[in-house]
Amino acid sequence: MTKSELMAKMAEKQPHLLQKDVELAVNSVIELLTSTLASGERIEIRGFGGFSVSRRQARIGRNPKTGDSVEVPSRHMLHFKPGLDLREKVNASRTVFKTIKDV
């Protein structure tokens, strides 16, 4: 699902809201999530999941083409851990899809 598809679905479910208002809400939420993660804070949305940022140490890697050693600098990695409700819904829907597909 793209951002524009998300906004269209939200506008469809909330017909009393203008498209501009839905777009402003989605952009505001994304901006807030981005700035919170950029500042190193954790985000937890109950039933959906949690986002966190961790630091990956610098290391020596290998160039797969030449086999030469390459220094890989440290960097920050974004992690998402799905909540229980999300995992259950995804697993239930995948099971139904698999069953229908097998028929």
N, C-alpha and C positions, 0 to 999 in steps of 0.2 A: 504494500500500500504506500502510495506516495503522499507527500504533504497535502497536495491539492485534493487527492481522493479522500484523505482524512477530513479535510475541511468540508467537502461536499457531503460526506456521510453525516457529519455533525449538524450541518445546516438542514439536512433532510430530517434528522431526528428532532430538531428544535426549530420548527417552522416559524416560531414567533421571533427568532433572531435574524437580523440582517446578515447577509454574506460578509459584509465588512466587519461586523462584530465578531463573527466566528473566526475570521482570519486574524483579527487583533488578539483574540483569546489564545488561539493556537500559537501564534508568534510570540506572545508574552510568556506562555508556559515554556516553550522551547528555549527562549532567551534566559529565563530564570534557571532552568535546569543546566544550561551550558555554563552560565556564570558561577553557579554553585559548585559544579564539578571542577571548573577551572581554578577556583579558589582552594581546592583540595578537600572540600566537605563531602560528606556522604549523603545520598538521597535514598530515602526508603518510602515506598508507596505501598501501604498495606494491601495484601491481596494481589499485587502486581509484581513487585520485586524491588531490589535495591541496586543502586549504582554506586560504585566506589572507584577511587583512583589509587593506584599503587605505583611505586617506583621500581623500575627494573634496573638492576645494576649493569654497569659497563662490563663488557666481556670480549673475549677474542672469538671471532667466528671464522668461517671458511667461505671463500668464494667458490660456489659449486662448479663454476665453469673451469677455473684454473687450479683450484685447490689451495691457493695462497691464503695465508692468515690475514684477517681483516679485523681492525678494532671497531667494535660496535659500541657507540656511546650509550650512556644511561638515558633512560627516557621514562615517561609516565604512561601507564597502561590503564585503560578503562575496563572495568569488570562489571558484568551484570549477573545478578543471581536472581532467578525467577522466584516469585512467591509460591506458596502452596496452592492457592486457588488457581493461578495461571497454569502451573504444571498440570494440575488435575484436569482442567478444561482442555489443554492442548493434548494431553494423553488420551482423553476420552474422545475427542474429535478425530484424532489420528486412528484410533482403533475402529471407529465407525467407518472412516474413509477406507481403511485397509479391507474391512469386511465387505463393503460395497464393491470395491475394486476387484476383489477375488471372485465375486459372483459372476 
